[in-house]
Amino acid sequence: MESVFGFCLVFVVGCAGFFLAARCKVPTPALLGSMFATGILNLAGYYPSFPTWFISLAANFLIGMMIGRQIDRSILSRIRALARPVFIQTTLILALSIGCGYTLHFMGGGKIDLLTSFIGAAAGGIAEMAAFGLSMNADVSVVVLMQATRIIVSLSLVPFIAVICEKLGQGVKKGAMQARPKLQAFSRVQYAPLTFLGIAGSSLGVWLGIPSGGLLGAVVLCGAYAVVINKVYTFNLSLCSAAQIGLGLVLGQRITPEIVAQLWLMLLPTATTTLVMLLSCTLFGLLLHRTMGWDLTLCLLCSAPAGLSQITAYAEEIGVDSFIPTVFQTVRILSIVAIYPLIILPIALH
């Protein structure tokens, strides 16, 4: 009973942080607001004791479902149509993430372990990488700080970079691109097996000890189910917010005075790696604009080192076609979740 009361208290504090962050227009307010609110509670010594593993599993499952909805029968043809730029960009991002991870580790004087450095430097989203880092036992507070800094800077500068480049003579051209086919939506009955498969995939991934298994399991099984029945499912934004609040509660528990002291040491490494990642991705966006003939802002969103959910929402907000950036960001996040652990784990554990 005490654990239930403790969870309810922390959840209320996390929700209050979410609403405050949303009112202040903070990116990913559900995650950052709840994390900082419960982190302050923990620093004050009032964070109650209760198990958090079930919150982590549920959050991974919900975020995995959110990513999995991008998978349908047309994804291979869509990716094939963009095969060369997507492959180049994904390879570039993986290499940049590893390079920035090493930079973060060494500039931090070795106080940030390599695994945390690699995940913090990976060009994913805040929620996705927080869930990823949590499943890999990384220092998630460092991961969230890195991701939040890079995403805030990237989304803030994309419109300005586009305007400056256009004034310098880059021009704006519109290219054609295959649209995502209109598929029939899931019926209410079909959401039941989807939910079951998502939970089963997350649980199986964790039980098998697969890196980021809770996230990857839900992505694979939910996406596979949508492909088999050839329908598309929607994902309620309130569920996404609930998943991010859940992650925030877990992360807030990890914010201690020692962690806060460590974060001060990260200011220079974070600024350096963010600048390197942003400049490299901006150059790739300009190259994509020249070779493919697409709108410059669209190209910058394709290459922006931010997350799938942030880029998709931002593209819709500023009136840019979100389909092409979604393809780029989907392949990137899937490669980070599925391939990146196979690269970084042998290095980090060596």
VEXBA-411235 format. One record per residue (C-alpha): chain; x, y, z. Coordinates in nm, 2 decimals, padded with zeros to 4 digits, always signed. Example, Ala and Ser with C-alpha at 12.3 -4.5 7.8 and 13.67 -1.06 7.14 Angstrom:
BEGIN
[pt 'A'; [+01.23; -00.45; +00.78]]
[pt 'A'; [+01.37; -00.11; +00.71]]
//
This chain:
BEGIN
[pt 'A'; [+00.00; +00.00; +00.00]]
[pt 'A'; [+00.29; +00.23; +00.08]]
[pt 'A'; [+00.44; +00.17; -00.26]]
[pt 'A'; [+00.11; +00.25; -00.43]]
[pt 'A'; [+00.08; +00.58; -00.24]]
[pt 'A'; [+00.44; +00.66; -00.32]]
[pt 'A'; [+00.39; +00.60; -00.69]]
[pt 'A'; [+00.07; +00.81; -00.69]]
[pt 'A'; [+00.26; +01.10; -00.52]]
[pt 'A'; [+00.54; +01.09; -00.77]]
[pt 'A'; [+00.30; +01.06; -01.07]]
[pt 'A'; [+00.11; +01.37; -00.95]]
[pt 'A'; [+00.44; +01.56; -00.92]]
[pt 'A'; [+00.54; +01.44; -01.26]]
[pt 'A'; [+00.21; +01.55; -01.42]]
[pt 'A'; [+00.25; +01.89; -01.26]]
[pt 'A'; [+00.60; +01.92; -01.41]]
[pt 'A'; [+00.46; +01.82; -01.75]]
[pt 'A'; [+00.18; +02.08; -01.75]]
[pt 'A'; [+00.43; +02.35; -01.64]]
[pt 'A'; [+00.68; +02.26; -01.91]]
[pt 'A'; [+00.40; +02.25; -02.17]]
[pt 'A'; [+00.29; +02.59; -02.07]]
[pt 'A'; [+00.65; +02.72; -02.10]]
[pt 'A'; [+00.66; +02.55; -02.45]]
[pt 'A'; [+00.96; +02.33; -02.35]]
[pt 'A'; [+01.03; +02.06; -02.62]]
[pt 'A'; [+00.91; +01.71; -02.51]]
[pt 'A'; [+00.74; +01.86; -02.20]]
[pt 'A'; [+00.60; +01.53; -02.07]]
[pt 'A'; [+00.95; +01.38; -02.04]]
[pt 'A'; [+01.16; +01.68; -01.94]]
[pt 'A'; [+00.89; +01.84; -01.72]]
[pt 'A'; [+00.82; +01.52; -01.52]]
[pt 'A'; [+01.19; +01.44; -01.50]]
[pt 'A'; [+01.29; +01.78; -01.36]]
[pt 'A'; [+00.99; +01.79; -01.12]]
[pt 'A'; [+01.06; +01.45; -00.97]]
[pt 'A'; [+01.43; +01.51; -00.98]]
[pt 'A'; [+01.38; +01.81; -00.75]]
[pt 'A'; [+01.16; +01.59; -00.53]]
[pt 'A'; [+01.45; +01.34; -00.51]]
[pt 'A'; [+01.71; +01.61; -00.44]]
[pt 'A'; [+01.50; +01.74; -00.16]]
[pt 'A'; [+01.49; +01.39; -00.01]]
[pt 'A'; [+01.12; +01.33; -00.05]]
[pt 'A'; [+01.12; +01.07; -00.33]]
[pt 'A'; [+00.93; +00.77; -00.20]]
[pt 'A'; [+01.06; +00.41; -00.24]]
[pt 'A'; [+00.87; +00.19; -00.49]]
[pt 'A'; [+00.98; -00.04; -00.77]]
[pt 'A'; [+01.02; +00.13; -01.11]]
[pt 'A'; [+01.09; -00.17; -01.34]]
[pt 'A'; [+00.72; -00.20; -01.45]]
[pt 'A'; [+00.72; +00.18; -01.54]]
[pt 'A'; [+01.03; +00.13; -01.75]]
[pt 'A'; [+00.88; -00.17; -01.93]]
[pt 'A'; [+00.55; +00.00; -02.00]]
[pt 'A'; [+00.72; +00.31; -02.13]]
[pt 'A'; [+00.95; +00.11; -02.36]]
[pt 'A'; [+00.64; -00.08; -02.49]]
[pt 'A'; [+00.44; +00.24; -02.56]]
[pt 'A'; [+00.73; +00.41; -02.73]]
[pt 'A'; [+00.81; +00.10; -02.93]]
[pt 'A'; [+00.44; +00.09; -03.05]]
[pt 'A'; [+00.48; +00.46; -03.15]]
[pt 'A'; [+00.79; +00.38; -03.37]]
[pt 'A'; [+00.63; +00.06; -03.51]]
[pt 'A'; [+00.34; +00.25; -03.66]]
[pt 'A'; [+00.59; +00.38; -03.93]]
[pt 'A'; [+00.63; +00.03; -04.06]]
[pt 'A'; [+00.40; -00.09; -04.34]]
[pt 'A'; [+00.42; -00.29; -04.66]]
[pt 'A'; [+00.54; +00.02; -04.85]]
[pt 'A'; [+00.83; +00.10; -04.62]]
[pt 'A'; [+01.07; -00.11; -04.83]]
[pt 'A'; [+00.97; +00.06; -05.15]]
[pt 'A'; [+00.98; +00.40; -04.99]]
[pt 'A'; [+01.32; +00.33; -04.85]]
[pt 'A'; [+01.44; +00.19; -05.18]]
[pt 'A'; [+01.33; +00.51; -05.36]]
[pt 'A'; [+01.56; +00.70; -05.11]]
[pt 'A'; [+01.81; +00.42; -05.07]]
[pt 'A'; [+02.13; +00.61; -05.15]]
[pt 'A'; [+02.07; +00.93; -04.95]]
[pt 'A'; [+01.92; +00.73; -04.66]]
[pt 'A'; [+02.21; +00.49; -04.65]]
[pt 'A'; [+02.47; +00.77; -04.67]]
[pt 'A'; [+02.29; +00.97; -04.40]]
[pt 'A'; [+02.24; +00.67; -04.17]]
[pt 'A'; [+02.61; +00.57; -04.20]]
[pt 'A'; [+02.72; +00.93; -04.14]]
[pt 'A'; [+02.50; +00.96; -03.83]]
[pt 'A'; [+02.63; +00.63; -03.69]]
[pt 'A'; [+02.99; +00.73; -03.75]]
[pt 'A'; [+02.93; +01.08; -03.60]]
[pt 'A'; [+02.75; +00.94; -03.30]]
[pt 'A'; [+03.05; +00.71; -03.23]]
[pt 'A'; [+03.30; +00.99; -03.28]]
[pt 'A'; [+03.10; +01.23; -03.06]]
[pt 'A'; [+03.07; +00.96; -02.80]]
[pt 'A'; [+03.45; +00.93; -02.78]]
[pt 'A'; [+03.48; +01.31; -02.77]]
[pt 'A'; [+03.23; +01.33; -02.48]]
[pt 'A'; [+03.41; +01.05; -02.29]]
[pt 'A'; [+03.76; +01.20; -02.33]]
[pt 'A'; [+03.66; +01.57; -02.28]]
[pt 'A'; [+03.48; +01.46; -01.96]]
[pt 'A'; [+03.81; +01.33; -01.83]]
[pt 'A'; [+03.68; +00.97; -01.84]]
[pt 'A'; [+03.42; +01.04; -01.57]]
[pt 'A'; [+03.14; +00.96; -01.81]]
[pt 'A'; [+03.16; +00.59; -01.91]]
[pt 'A'; [+03.19; +00.50; -02.28]]
[pt 'A'; [+02.85; +00.33; -02.30]]
[pt 'A'; [+02.67; +00.64; -02.17]]
[pt 'A'; [+02.88; +00.87; -02.39]]
[pt 'A'; [+02.79; +00.67; -02.70]]
[pt 'A'; [+02.41; +00.67; -02.62]]
[pt 'A'; [+02.41; +01.03; -02.52]]
[pt 'A'; [+02.58; +01.13; -02.85]]
[pt 'A'; [+02.35; +00.92; -03.07]]
[pt 'A'; [+02.13; +01.13; -03.29]]
[pt 'A'; [+01.80; +00.99; -03.17]]
[pt 'A'; [+01.51; +01.15; -02.98]]
[pt 'A'; [+01.49; +01.23; -02.61]]
[pt 'A'; [+01.23; +00.98; -02.53]]
[pt 'A'; [+01.36; +00.71; -02.76]]
[pt 'A'; [+01.72; +00.75; -02.64]]
[pt 'A'; [+01.61; +00.77; -02.27]]
[pt 'A'; [+01.43; +00.44; -02.31]]
[pt 'A'; [+01.73; +00.30; -02.50]]
[pt 'A'; [+01.97; +00.41; -02.23]]
[pt 'A'; [+01.75; +00.28; -01.95]]
[pt 'A'; [+01.74; -00.06; -02.11]]
[pt 'A'; [+02.12; -00.06; -02.15]]
[pt 'A'; [+02.19; +00.05; -01.79]]
[pt 'A'; [+02.35; +00.38; -01.90]]
[pt 'A'; [+02.35; +00.70; -01.70]]
[pt 'A'; [+02.02; +00.83; -01.83]]
[pt 'A'; [+02.05; +01.18; -01.68]]
[pt 'A'; [+02.35; +01.24; -01.90]]
[pt 'A'; [+02.18; +01.09; -02.20]]
[pt 'A'; [+01.87; +01.31; -02.16]]
[pt 'A'; [+02.09; +01.62; -02.11]]
[pt 'A'; [+02.28; +01.55; -02.43]]
[pt 'A'; [+01.96; +01.47; -02.63]]
[pt 'A'; [+01.77; +01.77; -02.50]]
[pt 'A'; [+02.05; +02.02; -02.57]]
[pt 'A'; [+02.10; +01.89; -02.93]]
[pt 'A'; [+01.73; +01.88; -03.01]]
[pt 'A'; [+01.65; +02.23; -02.87]]
[pt 'A'; [+01.95; +02.37; -03.07]]
[pt 'A'; [+01.86; +02.18; -03.39]]
[pt 'A'; [+01.49; +02.27; -03.40]]
[pt 'A'; [+01.56; +02.63; -03.31]]
[pt 'A'; [+01.82; +02.68; -03.58]]
[pt 'A'; [+01.67; +02.49; -03.88]]
[pt 'A'; [+01.44; +02.78; -04.00]]
[pt 'A'; [+01.73; +03.03; -03.96]]
[pt 'A'; [+01.98; +02.81; -04.15]]
[pt 'A'; [+01.73; +02.76; -04.43]]
[pt 'A'; [+01.66; +03.14; -04.47]]
[pt 'A'; [+02.04; +03.22; -04.46]]
[pt 'A'; [+02.12; +02.95; -04.72]]
[pt 'A'; [+01.84; +03.06; -04.95]]
[pt 'A'; [+01.97; +03.42; -04.93]]
[pt 'A'; [+02.32; +03.30; -05.02]]
[pt 'A'; [+02.18; +03.16; -05.34]]
[pt 'A'; [+02.09; +02.80; -05.27]]
[pt 'A'; [+01.74; +02.85; -05.40]]
[pt 'A'; [+01.44; +02.64; -05.33]]
[pt 'A'; [+01.32; +02.37; -05.56]]
[pt 'A'; [+01.04; +02.12; -05.51]]
[pt 'A'; [+01.10; +01.76; -05.59]]
[pt 'A'; [+00.85; +01.48; -05.63]]
[pt 'A'; [+00.84; +01.19; -05.40]]
[pt 'A'; [+00.63; +00.88; -05.37]]
[pt 'A'; [+00.35; +00.94; -05.11]]
[pt 'A'; [+00.27; +00.69; -04.84]]
[pt 'A'; [-00.03; +00.48; -04.96]]
[pt 'A'; [-00.36; +00.54; -04.78]]
[pt 'A'; [-00.43; +00.22; -04.58]]
[pt 'A'; [-00.74; +00.12; -04.40]]
[pt 'A'; [-00.72; +00.20; -04.03]]
[pt 'A'; [-00.72; -00.07; -03.76]]
[pt 'A'; [-01.06; -00.17; -03.63]]
[pt 'A'; [-01.11; -00.15; -03.25]]
[pt 'A'; [-01.10; -00.53; -03.23]]
[pt 'A'; [-00.75; -00.53; -03.40]]
[pt 'A'; [-00.60; -00.31; -03.13]]
[pt 'A'; [-00.63; -00.60; -02.88]]
[pt 'A'; [-00.39; -00.83; -03.06]]
[pt 'A'; [-00.16; -00.53; -03.14]]
[pt 'A'; [-00.14; -00.44; -02.77]]
[pt 'A'; [-00.08; -00.81; -02.67]]
[pt 'A'; [+00.20; -00.84; -02.93]]
[pt 'A'; [+00.36; -00.51; -02.82]]
[pt 'A'; [+00.36; -00.63; -02.45]]
[pt 'A'; [+00.48; -00.97; -02.56]]
[pt 'A'; [+00.76; -00.83; -02.78]]
[pt 'A'; [+00.88; -00.60; -02.50]]
[pt 'A'; [+00.87; -00.87; -02.24]]
[pt 'A'; [+01.04; -01.12; -02.47]]
[pt 'A'; [+01.31; -00.87; -02.56]]
[pt 'A'; [+01.39; -00.80; -02.20]]
[pt 'A'; [+01.38; -01.17; -02.10]]
[pt 'A'; [+01.62; -01.26; -02.38]]
[pt 'A'; [+01.86; -00.98; -02.27]]
[pt 'A'; [+01.86; -00.82; -02.62]]
[pt 'A'; [+02.01; -00.47; -02.61]]
[pt 'A'; [+01.72; -00.23; -02.59]]
[pt 'A'; [+01.50; -00.54; -02.61]]
[pt 'A'; [+01.19; -00.38; -02.45]]
[pt 'A'; [+01.19; -00.11; -02.72]]
[pt 'A'; [+01.30; -00.32; -03.01]]
[pt 'A'; [+01.06; -00.61; -02.93]]
[pt 'A'; [+00.75; -00.38; -02.95]]
[pt 'A'; [+00.87; -00.21; -03.27]]
[pt 'A'; [+00.93; -00.54; -03.45]]
[pt 'A'; [+00.61; -00.72; -03.35]]
[pt 'A'; [+00.37; -00.42; -03.38]]
[pt 'A'; [+00.52; -00.33; -03.72]]
[pt 'A'; [+00.51; -00.69; -03.83]]
[pt 'A'; [+00.14; -00.72; -03.73]]
[pt 'A'; [+00.05; -00.40; -03.93]]
[pt 'A'; [+00.24; -00.54; -04.23]]
[pt 'A'; [+00.06; -00.88; -04.21]]
[pt 'A'; [-00.29; -00.74; -04.20]]
[pt 'A'; [-00.19; -00.44; -04.43]]
[pt 'A'; [-00.35; -00.17; -04.22]]
[pt 'A'; [-00.23; +00.13; -04.03]]
[pt 'A'; [-00.28; +00.20; -03.67]]
[pt 'A'; [-00.30; +00.54; -03.50]]
[pt 'A'; [-00.13; +00.62; -03.17]]
[pt 'A'; [-00.31; +00.84; -02.92]]
[pt 'A'; [-00.09; +01.13; -02.82]]
[pt 'A'; [-00.20; +01.10; -02.46]]
[pt 'A'; [-00.04; +00.75; -02.45]]
[pt 'A'; [+00.28; +00.90; -02.58]]
[pt 'A'; [+00.27; +01.16; -02.31]]
[pt 'A'; [+00.19; +00.90; -02.05]]
[pt 'A'; [+00.50; +00.69; -02.16]]
[pt 'A'; [+00.72; +01.00; -02.15]]
[pt 'A'; [+00.59; +01.09; -01.80]]
[pt 'A'; [+00.67; +00.73; -01.69]]
[pt 'A'; [+01.02; +00.76; -01.82]]
[pt 'A'; [+01.05; +01.10; -01.64]]
[pt 'A'; [+00.95; +00.94; -01.31]]
[pt 'A'; [+01.22; +00.68; -01.35]]
[pt 'A'; [+01.48; +00.93; -01.46]]
[pt 'A'; [+01.39; +01.17; -01.17]]
[pt 'A'; [+01.48; +00.90; -00.93]]
[pt 'A'; [+01.83; +00.90; -01.07]]
[pt 'A'; [+01.89; +01.27; -01.03]]
[pt 'A'; [+02.11; +01.29; -00.72]]
[pt 'A'; [+02.35; +01.56; -00.59]]
[pt 'A'; [+02.64; +01.35; -00.73]]
[pt 'A'; [+02.47; +01.35; -01.08]]
[pt 'A'; [+02.40; +01.73; -01.07]]
[pt 'A'; [+02.77; +01.79; -00.99]]
[pt 'A'; [+02.87; +01.56; -01.28]]
[pt 'A'; [+02.64; +01.75; -01.52]]
[pt 'A'; [+02.83; +02.08; -01.46]]
[pt 'A'; [+03.14; +01.90; -01.60]]
[pt 'A'; [+02.95; +01.82; -01.92]]
[pt 'A'; [+02.88; +02.17; -02.04]]
[pt 'A'; [+03.19; +02.20; -02.26]]
[pt 'A'; [+03.17; +01.85; -02.40]]
[pt 'A'; [+02.80; +01.88; -02.47]]
[pt 'A'; [+02.84; +02.21; -02.65]]
[pt 'A'; [+03.13; +02.07; -02.86]]
[pt 'A'; [+02.96; +01.75; -02.97]]
[pt 'A'; [+02.63; +01.94; -03.04]]
[pt 'A'; [+02.81; +02.19; -03.26]]
[pt 'A'; [+03.00; +01.91; -03.45]]
[pt 'A'; [+02.68; +01.71; -03.50]]
[pt 'A'; [+02.48; +02.01; -03.61]]
[pt 'A'; [+02.74; +02.14; -03.86]]
[pt 'A'; [+02.79; +01.80; -04.01]]
[pt 'A'; [+02.42; +01.73; -04.05]]
[pt 'A'; [+02.36; +02.08; -04.19]]
[pt 'A'; [+02.63; +02.02; -04.46]]
[pt 'A'; [+02.46; +01.69; -04.55]]
[pt 'A'; [+02.12; +01.87; -04.57]]
[pt 'A'; [+02.27; +02.12; -04.82]]
[pt 'A'; [+02.41; +01.84; -05.02]]
[pt 'A'; [+02.08; +01.66; -05.02]]
[pt 'A'; [+01.91; +01.98; -05.14]]
[pt 'A'; [+02.16; +02.02; -05.43]]
[pt 'A'; [+02.14; +01.65; -05.54]]
[pt 'A'; [+01.77; +01.58; -05.49]]
[pt 'A'; [+01.62; +01.92; -05.57]]
[pt 'A'; [+01.39; +01.92; -05.26]]
[pt 'A'; [+01.29; +02.22; -05.05]]
[pt 'A'; [+01.58; +02.33; -04.84]]
[pt 'A'; [+01.39; +02.33; -04.51]]
[pt 'A'; [+01.27; +01.98; -04.59]]
[pt 'A'; [+01.63; +01.86; -04.65]]
[pt 'A'; [+01.75; +02.02; -04.32]]
[pt 'A'; [+01.47; +01.83; -04.14]]
[pt 'A'; [+01.57; +01.51; -04.30]]
[pt 'A'; [+01.93; +01.55; -04.18]]
[pt 'A'; [+01.86; +01.72; -03.84]]
[pt 'A'; [+02.01; +01.53; -03.55]]
[pt 'A'; [+01.68; +01.52; -03.36]]
[pt 'A'; [+01.42; +01.25; -03.29]]
[pt 'A'; [+01.15; +01.10; -03.50]]
[pt 'A'; [+00.86; +01.23; -03.29]]
[pt 'A'; [+01.01; +01.58; -03.26]]
[pt 'A'; [+01.09; +01.61; -03.63]]
[pt 'A'; [+00.75; +01.48; -03.75]]
[pt 'A'; [+00.56; +01.71; -03.51]]
[pt 'A'; [+00.79; +02.01; -03.60]]
[pt 'A'; [+00.74; +01.95; -03.98]]
[pt 'A'; [+00.37; +01.95; -03.94]]
[pt 'A'; [+00.38; +02.26; -03.73]]
[pt 'A'; [+00.58; +02.47; -03.98]]
[pt 'A'; [+00.38; +02.34; -04.28]]
[pt 'A'; [+00.65; +02.11; -04.44]]
[pt 'A'; [+00.57; +01.77; -04.59]]
[pt 'A'; [+00.65; +01.53; -04.30]]
[pt 'A'; [+00.66; +01.22; -04.51]]
[pt 'A'; [+01.02; +01.23; -04.64]]
[pt 'A'; [+01.17; +01.34; -04.30]]
[pt 'A'; [+00.98; +01.06; -04.14]]
[pt 'A'; [+01.14; +00.80; -04.37]]
[pt 'A'; [+01.49; +00.94; -04.29]]
[pt 'A'; [+01.42; +00.96; -03.92]]
[pt 'A'; [+01.25; +00.62; -03.91]]
[pt 'A'; [+01.55; +00.44; -04.07]]
[pt 'A'; [+01.79; +00.63; -03.85]]
[pt 'A'; [+01.61; +00.54; -03.52]]
[pt 'A'; [+01.56; +00.18; -03.63]]
[pt 'A'; [+01.94; +00.16; -03.71]]
[pt 'A'; [+02.03; +00.31; -03.38]]
[pt 'A'; [+01.80; +00.08; -03.19]]
[pt 'A'; [+01.89; -00.24; -03.38]]
[pt 'A'; [+02.25; -00.18; -03.52]]
[pt 'A'; [+02.41; +00.07; -03.29]]
[pt 'A'; [+02.42; -00.16; -02.98]]
[pt 'A'; [+02.61; -00.42; -03.18]]
[pt 'A'; [+02.87; -00.16; -03.26]]
[pt 'A'; [+02.91; +00.02; -02.93]]
[pt 'A'; [+02.87; -00.27; -02.68]]
[pt 'A'; [+03.20; -00.45; -02.78]]
[pt 'A'; [+03.38; -00.11; -02.77]]
[pt 'A'; [+03.23; +00.00; -02.44]]
[pt 'A'; [+03.29; -00.33; -02.27]]
[pt 'A'; [+03.64; -00.39; -02.41]]
//
